[in-house]
């Protein structure tokens, strides 16, 4: 294994042995045993470092200790509290959970989770595909098949998902009440008291490429205001929803200087960023589920070495 001064920054969304309708149509996630195997590997070759230690090193211009790792989780699912945190605590591993403040206490649902629930209802639970197809065609978003059409719907067209749900007698509100997919305020407080760090994943998980600069900053500052008021969180760690492709230097200038964010995390794998205080993470879901973790990490190191040789290992922002 090749080591570097940059901490290893793997991220996940959830870990579960159960079928989760709000996620399954979007990506594959690891089972509990697979996740535990990942942790065994990380602790064999690396040392867990806290978010606050990373921020401190960044602020004083000190190199982050070699061979360290920090695990993060996006979207604020309840499995963080029920499954993930107890495993990490038992192993003495630090982690940061990036949550969308609109979804705390299951008051609202992410539009992509609505899409996944709909696909499950239509394909596995006898939902009315004919009505769904008609609605998609009426809204000019039908493409190839119902599944792909639903997954193509953007935040700005979220009402289409609600209309299809109504046509199938499906209630997202009931799903939130019955399944409670997201963390509650009391669970977040317990995670904080257990030593975990909490960051912002924006208010409502809208792709930032669909927002102008003012709305991008509002998504960040509003979420931190809520985290501060509800949980007395003073530090500001932000992980952008989806990815930061095309996000320019002006956003990051305002993020650090106006929003006073302490640390930023993207999702571009092991690449460097020409904004020196930006940290990029890599996911271990989808095609990495079921694979040997040591081989996966070796592959990622080899890929970044090839990228470096071709001068493609750094994100250049305009």
N, C-alpha and C positions, 0 to 999 in steps of 0.2 A: 504494500500500500504506500502510495506517495503522500507525504504530509506537506502542509503549507502553514503559513502564519495566519491565514484566513480561517476562521472557525468553520467546521462542517455544518451546514445549515439545512438539514432535511425538514420537509414539512408534510403534514398530512391534513385530512379533513376530519375523518372519524376512524374508529376501529370497532368492529362488531362481528359477531357470529350470526347475526340475524339479517333477514331480508328487510331492507329499509326502503319503502316505496318512494320516499322523497329524494332518494339519492341514486338508487340502482340504475335508472335509465341515463344517468349523467356520467358516472365513472365507477370503476371497481375500487373497493376499499379492502384493507387487510383484515383478516380474522385475528382474534386475540393472540393465538399462538404465533402467527407470522410476525405480528408486531413485537412480541417478546423476543423472537429470534433476532429482529433488527437491533433491539436494545442490547442484547448480548454481544453482538458484533461491535456496536458503537463503543461500549464500555471496555471491550478488549483492546481496541486500538486508540481510543480517544478518551479525553476527560471532559465531563459535563461542565459547562461554564454558564453562569447565570446571565440574564439579559443586562442586569445592572452592572455586572463586571465588564461586559462588552461596551456598554455606554461609557463607563468610567475610563476605560482604555482609550476610546475614541476621543473623549473630551480633553484628556491630558496629553494626547498625541503619543501614547504608549502602544507598542505592538501587542496585539492580543496573543496570549500564550500559544505556543505550538500545540498541535494535536488536540484541539478542543472541539466540542460540538455543542450545538444548542438546537433543541427540537421545538418546532412551532406547529400550531394547529389553527386552521382558518374556519370561520363561519359559526363558531360557538354552539356546536351540537351538544346535547345532553350527555352523550357517551364520554365526553371529556370528564365530566364529574363522576359518572357511574362506573366507567371502565378504565379510562386512560390515566387519570390522576392517581388512583390507588396503586396502579402498577408502577408509575414513575416514582411515587413516594417510597415504595418498597425498595426501589433500586437506587434511591438518592439522586435522581436525575432532574435537572432544572428544565422548565418548559415555559413558553409564553403562548397564551391563547388569544388570538385575534378575533374579536367578536363584532358583529353588526348590531349597533345599539337599537335599531328599529325592531329587531327580532327578540330582544331580551324579554323574558316572561311570556313568550309565545303570543305576543300581541299582533304580529304581522308575519307574513310568510314571503320568503324570497321567491321571485317569479320563476326562477329555474327549478326550484323545488316543486312549485305548482305543476310545471311541465312534466316532471318525472312522475308525480302522482297521477296525472292524467293518463300518461302512457300506460302505467300499470293498470289503471282502471279500465282503459279501453281494450287492452290486449290480454289481460289476465283475469279481469273480474266482470266481463260481459257488458262493458260500457257501450253506448250507442255510437258505433263508428260512422254510420251514415250521417247522423246529425253533426258529428264532429267534422266530417269531411265537408259537408255543406257550409258550415260556418267558416271553415278555413278558406273555401273557395270564394265565399261572399266577401271576405276580408282581403282577398288577393294575396294570401300567404301560403296557398297550397303548392307544394313542390314534391313531386315523385310519390310520396306516401305520407300517411297521417303522422307517423312517428317523426320523420325528418321535418315535417312542416311545423309540428308543435315545438320541436327543439330549436327551430329557426326564429321563433317569436322573440322579439326584443322587449326590454323593459317598457318602452314607449307604447307597445301594443299589448300590455299585460291584460287588458280587459278581455281580449280574445280568449285567454285561458279561463277567465271567470265565466265567460259565456258558454264555453264548451263544458265546463264543470256543471253549470246549471242544466244544460241539456241532458246530462247523464245522471242528474240527481246527486251530484257529488258536492260536498261542502268542505271547502278549505278551512273554514272556521271550526267545523266539527273535528277535522283532522288535528288542528292545533290543540284543541281541548283534550281529545282522546289520546293522542300520541306524544304531545309536548316535545317536539323534536329539538327545541332550543333550550339553552340554559336559562334558569330562573335567576332572579336577583339574589336570592338567598344562596344558591349554589355558587354564583360568582364570588360572593363574600366569603364563603367557605374555602374556595380555591385560593383566594388572596391570603386568608389567614393561615393556609397550609404552606405558603411560601412561593406560590406560583405568581407569575406576572401576567397582567392583562393588557392587551393592546387594542387599538382601533383597526377595524377592517372596513371603515366607512360606516355611514348610517344604514344604507339600504342595499349595498352590494351592486350598484349600477356600474357598468363598464365606464371607466373614466374617459375613454375615447368618445363616448356619446355625450359628454358634458363640456360646457365651456369652462374657462379657467375659474370664474367666480363660483360656479356650482361645484366644481371639483374641490375647491378650498372649503366651501360650505359643508360638504360631506365630511371633511376631515375635522374642521373646527367644531361643528355641531356634535359630532360623535364624542370628541374629547370633553366637551362641556358636560355631556350626560355622564360619561365615565367618572368625571371629577365629582359631580353632584351626587351620584348614586353610590359611588364606591371610594371616594376620597383618593383617587389615583392622581398623583402629582406628576409622575414621569409621562412622557408621550412617545409611545412606540406605535408606528403605523405600518400596516401591510396593505398594499394596494389590492383591490379586488381584481380578479382575473389576471391581468398582466399590465406592464407599463410600456408596451410597444407604442412608440410615437409620442410618448409624454416628454415634453421638452424641458429645457433648463429653467424656464421662467416659473413653471410649477414648483420645481424643487427649491428655487430661490425663495419663493413665498412660503413653501412648506416649512423651511428651516428658520427663516427670518421673521415671518409674520405669524404663522401658526405655532412657531416655537416647538416644533417636533424634535425630539431628541435623537431618534433613530428611525430609519426607513428600511423596509424589506420589500424586495420585488420577487419575481418568480422566474428569473431567466437562467436558472441552473447554477453552474459554477462560474459563470462569466463575471468579469470585473465591470465596473461602471465608471464612466468618466466623471460622474459626481462622486468624489472620493468617499463621502460619508454614507453612500448607499450600499446596502448589503443585498445580494441576490441569493435566493434559496432554490432548492430542487425538490420536486415531489417524489414520493415513493408509492404512488398509486397507479391505477390503470395497468399499463403493460408491465409494471414492475411487481404487481401482485403475483405471488406464487413462485417468484424467482429467488435464487440464493442471493442474500443481501451483499455478501462480499464480492460476488461477481458483478453485481449492479454498480457498486461503488467503484470498483476497478474500471468498469466500462466508462463511467462518468469521468474519471480522471484521464483515461486515454483520449476521450473525446475532446476534453478541454486542452490537452497537449496538442492535438491536431489543430484545434481552433487557433491556438497561440502561434503555431507554425505558419498559419495562413493569415495572421493578424485579424482574427475574428473572435478573439476571446474577450473583447471589451465593447460594452455598449456605448456608442457615440451619440450624444444628444445634441439637438440643435436649439 
